[in-house]
Amino acid sequence: MIDLHTWPTPNGRKIHIMLEETGLPYSVHPVNTRSGDQFAPAFLKISANNKIPAIVDRDGPGGKPLALFESGAILLYLAEKSGRFLPREPHTRFTTLQWLMFQMSGVGPMFGQASHFRAYSKDQHGYSIERYTNEVMRLHRVLDIRLGEAPYLAGDDYTIADIATFPWMVNGAKRGARLADYPNVKRWYEAIEIRPAVVRGMALLAEERKSLDQTPTDAEREVMFGTIQHQRNQKVSS
Ligand SMILES: N[C@@H](CCC(=O)N[C@@H](CS)C(=O)NCC(=O)O)C(=O)O
């Protein structure tokens, strides 16, 4: 059994989809990142960076429990454990890893900053909005070119690179990129969104998701971006 510590954000949803795709048994432990559940001592023991998603596989390697945070590492682990969505053949394996790294280092952080400055920051800072919106559009173009060459990011088959990227492409217009302007991304998105496991994964914690679509309150901003977030870091570094 895998304990999944999560919240229905793009990074959480990657793992919801992967668990549904692989059929590995799991139980859900919601971590409300707007109310500060990510700072609970029991969660920090699993996820030192106070972020979801995190898992504990009670039947980890050698029969010993394994705790993991960072969605890319979790996807790799679940791919190895299930033998699915990470090709063995070296060329497609490394192409999968390349696009997974592209998601983890580019799409996730840049799209996250775009959301922050466009939707979360009270101070509407023009330079930051332009900088991250431009990055969102540039990364969409890179994906569109790639998906004009192949049906999926790593080639002919759906892999963890697609699973990592898909949840970040939902509601692109909020970050300044409309799917209609990227026809190859749109074709890929529409093929993935109807997969039954993707539908189930995206529906997980659907009720809780509604609160994430609301503008954060001052108390929630304090948790996510203010003293609650940063006091903890000071404590760790002293
Ligand atoms: N690189 C991390 C990013 C995880 C992440 O940013 N998680 C956010 C939600 S999408 C979170 O838990 N934020 C809570 C916080 O920063 O306190 C991953 O891919 O797992």
The ligand as an SDF file (V2000), in Angstrom:
LIG
                    3D

 20 19  0  0  0  0  0  0  0  0999 V2000
    9.4290   20.3910   -7.2540 N   0  0  0  0  0  0  0  0  0  0  0  0
    8.3360   19.9970   -6.4090 C   0  0  0  0  0  0  0  0  0  0  0  0
    7.3610   21.1400   -6.2910 C   0  0  0  0  0  0  0  0  0  0  0  0
    6.2080   20.7950   -5.3520 C   0  0  0  0  0  0  0  0  0  0  0  0
    5.3520   22.0090   -5.0500 C   0  0  0  0  0  0  0  0  0  0  0  0
    5.6820   23.1360   -5.4590 O   0  0  0  0  0  0  0  0  0  0  0  0
    4.2770   21.7720   -4.3140 N   0  0  0  0  0  0  0  0  0  0  0  0
    3.3940   22.8580   -3.9050 C   0  0  0  0  0  0  0  0  0  0  0  0
    1.9830   22.6100   -4.4100 C   0  0  0  0  0  0  0  0  0  0  0  0
    1.9860   22.4240   -6.2010 S   0  0  0  0  0  0  0  0  0  0  0  0
    3.3420   22.9090   -2.3930 C   0  0  0  0  0  0  0  0  0  0  0  0
    3.2450   21.8940   -1.7540 O   0  0  0  0  0  0  0  0  0  0  0  0
    3.4320   24.1180   -1.8140 N   0  0  0  0  0  0  0  0  0  0  0  0
    3.3360   24.3050   -0.4040 C   0  0  0  0  0  0  0  0  0  0  0  0
    4.4050   25.2270    0.1370 C   0  0  0  0  0  0  0  0  0  0  0  0
    5.2890   25.6640   -0.6290 O   0  0  0  0  0  0  0  0  0  0  0  0
    4.3720   25.4970    1.3190 O   0  0  0  0  0  0  0  0  0  0  0  0
    7.6600   18.7540   -6.9950 C   0  0  0  0  0  0  0  0  0  0  0  0
    7.6290   18.6560   -8.2330 O   0  0  0  0  0  0  0  0  0  0  0  0
    7.2020   17.9010   -6.2320 O   0  0  0  0  0  0  0  0  0  0  0  0
  1  2  1  0
  2  3  1  0
  2 18  1  0
  3  4  1  0
  4  5  1  0
  5  6  2  0
  5  7  1  0
  7  8  1  0
  8  9  1  0
  8 11  1  0
  9 10  1  0
 11 12  2  0
 11 13  1  0
 13 14  1  0
 14 15  1  0
 15 16  2  0
 15 17  1  0
 18 19  2  0
 18 20  1  0
M  END
$$$$
